[in-house]
């Protein structure tokens, strides 16, 4: 991260004296992310899941109940599951494909606090091309050299071995294009992972529109790399989410219940 971009007085991710406070914070961010995804139209059918590690028990994660509309999810609706698929809190089932994918990502990447996958329109459309995003815009540069491609499709991911393969392909990147399927993003917080998904889907939309209109001009590699250092950091992912969180909580305060 270019420290010149961090101005005095900018908010910073909070720290917590008690694990219970950190757990509630992560749950509130998770519920808000689902409401925002409904707001942005990333809520098609029953597909889609966002997970966040529990701060006290990192081998467990919180996730949405299977089949519950994103726009209705509250903190009290979230389900806690372990890496064996056992539901520890909550009284509703979870998405089997979501478990197969997210459990393996959380296992493979100790640094990942949250992971996001939905069947967003532009993400799944872009995925049919079997390509990585080009650095066409400043926003797309957040993914320059930092996203992967799973270049085949083998059906709904219901087996953890497929989740393992996805996690291997993701490697240390912040995002992956799943061919004929959609996008998946990860981060050091729910805020970061969710922002990467939002802006990645928009970058897919932007490139699809640009290529439909003509021959877009890519940003030069050295400038794309510089821009990545300015907009692609963990902090910028977290910070970019904050105004959206404030907006959705003001509009839909019941998500905190």
N, C-alpha and C positions, 0 to 999 in steps of 0.2 A: 504494500500500500504506500503510495506517495504521501509522506507525512505533510507535505505542503497543502494537501486537500483537507486536512483535519483542522478546523478552525476552533479556537478556544470557545468553550461553552457548548459544543456539540454533545448530545447525549451519548452515553456509553452503556453497553450491556450491564445489567445489574449484577451484584454479588449478593449472596444470602448467608445469613448466620445459621438458619435452620433449613434442613432438607425439606421439611413440610412446606415452607414458604416457596422454595424453588420448584417443588412439584406443582403447587397451585399455579405458579407463574407459567410453567410449561403447558399445563392443561388449559389455561386461559388463552395462551397464544395458539394452541392447537385448535380449540373451538373457534376462535376468531378466524383462523386460516380456512376452516371449512365454510364459514359464512361468506368469507371473501371469494372463495372459489365458486360458490353459488352465485354471488354477485357478478362474477366475470364469466359465468356460463360454462364452468368446468365441471358440471354436475350431471352428465348424461347417464341416465339409467342407474344401475347399481355398481358400475365400475368406478374405481378410484379409491385411493387410500393415502392418508398421511399418518406417519408414525413419529413418536418422540420417545426417547429413552426416559426411563424413570431415573431421577438423580440419585436415589438411594440404592436401587437395584438395577445396575446398567444392563443386565441380561434380560430385563423386562422392558416392554414398551407399551405406550398408550396408543390406541387406534380407534377409528370410528366403527360403530356397529354396522354390520352388513345390512344393506338395504335401507338405511335411514337417510333421508334427504339431507344433503349438506347444509341447506339453509335452515334446518330445524335443530341442528346439533348444539347442545349445551355442554358445559363442563361435566355435569352429572351424568351425561349419556356416554361418556368415553369408557372404553373397555381396556383393561390391563391384561396383557398376555405375555407368557414367557417364550423362550426360544424353542420349547418343545410343543408349542401350540396350545398350552393349557390356559384357560381363562381364569384369572385370579381375582378380578373384580369386574362387575358388570353382569347383566343377565340376558344379554343378546349375543348371537353368534357373530363371528368375524368373517371377512372375505378370505376364502382359502387361497386364492391367487395372491392376495395382498400379503398373507402370512408367508407364503413360499418365497416371495420376492424380498420383503422387508426383513424377515428374520435372517436371511443370508447376507444381506447388505450390512445389517447391524453387527453380525458376527465377523465379517471380513474387514470392517472399517471401524475400529474403536473410536476414531475421531468423529464419526458421524453421529450427531445427536438426533437428527430428523431426516426423514426421507419422504419424497412426494411423488405420486404417480396418479394421473387421471387421463381419461381419453378426451383431452381437449381437442377442439376442432382443428386448429391450425397445426398443433403438434402431431396429431395422427395423420393429417394430410401430408405434412412435410416428411413424415417417416416413410411414406410409400416410395420416396425417391431414393432411399438407401444412401443418403449423403450426410456429411457434417455441414453445419452452418458455415457460411462464408463471413468474413469480417466486413459486412456492407455498411454497418452503422456503428455509432459509438456504443449503443446498448449491446449489440451482437458481440462486440469485442470482449465483453465479460466472459465469454465462452471460448475465446481464442486460445487454442492449444490446451483447453481444459474441458473438453467433452469427448465422449467416445461413441462408437456406433456398434450395435449388435446387429450384424448384417445377415440375419435370417429370421424366419418366423416359424415357430413349431406348434402353434396353438396356444390356448389359454394356459398360463403358467400355474400348474397345480402341483407339480413335483418340486421338492426342494432342490433337486439336482439342477433343474433349470434356473432356480434362484441363485445357486452357486455359480453357474456359468455367467449369468448376468452380472453378478458381483465381480467376478474375475475380469470381465470385459470392461466394466466401469473403472477398475483400477483405482487410482488416486484422484480421478477427475470429479468435478462437481456435478456433472450431468451426463446423460446417455440418451441417444436416440435409439429406440427399439423399433427396428424395421417393421412396417405394416402394423404397428401397435401404438406408438406414442412416445412421450417423453418421461424421463425420471430425473429428479434432481435431489441433491443431498446438501447438508450444511451443518454447521456447528451450532445451529439453533433452528427452531421451527421457523422463526422469522426469516432467516437467511435462506433456508431450503425452499420456503414458499415463494419468496421474492424471485429466486432464480427460476422457478417454474413459471411464474407470471411473465417475467420479461423474456424468457426463452420462447414461450408460446407466441408472444408478440413479435419476437425476432423471426420466428418461422413465418408468421403472417406477412411481415415486412418483406422477406426475401421472396415469398411466393408472389406477392404483388409486383415487386420490382422486376422479377423475371418474366412475368406475364406482360409487363409494359414495355420491356426492351432488354438491353444488355447492361445490367448494373455494373458499376465500377467498384472493385474491392479496395479497401484501405490497404496501403502498403504494409508488408509484414512488420517492419520495424516500428511503424506507427501503431499498428494493431497491437503489438506487444506492449508498447508504452501505454496505450489506452487500457489494455487489460490490467496493468499494474495500478491504474487509477480508478477503475470501476469494478474490477473483478475480485476484490478482496473479501474476506469473511466479514469485516466491519461494514463495507459498503452494502453487502447483501443484507445484513441485519438492519442497518440504518434506513435503507430504502423501504423497508417494510413498516416502519414506525408510524408514518402518517396514515397508511392504510388501516393499521390496527386502531388508531384513534378514531378514524372515520367510522369503522364498522361497529365499534363499541358504543359510540354516541348514537348511531342509528338503531342498533339492535342490542341493547344492554342485557337482554335476557340470556344471551349466550354465556354470560358469566355465572349463571345459576348452577 
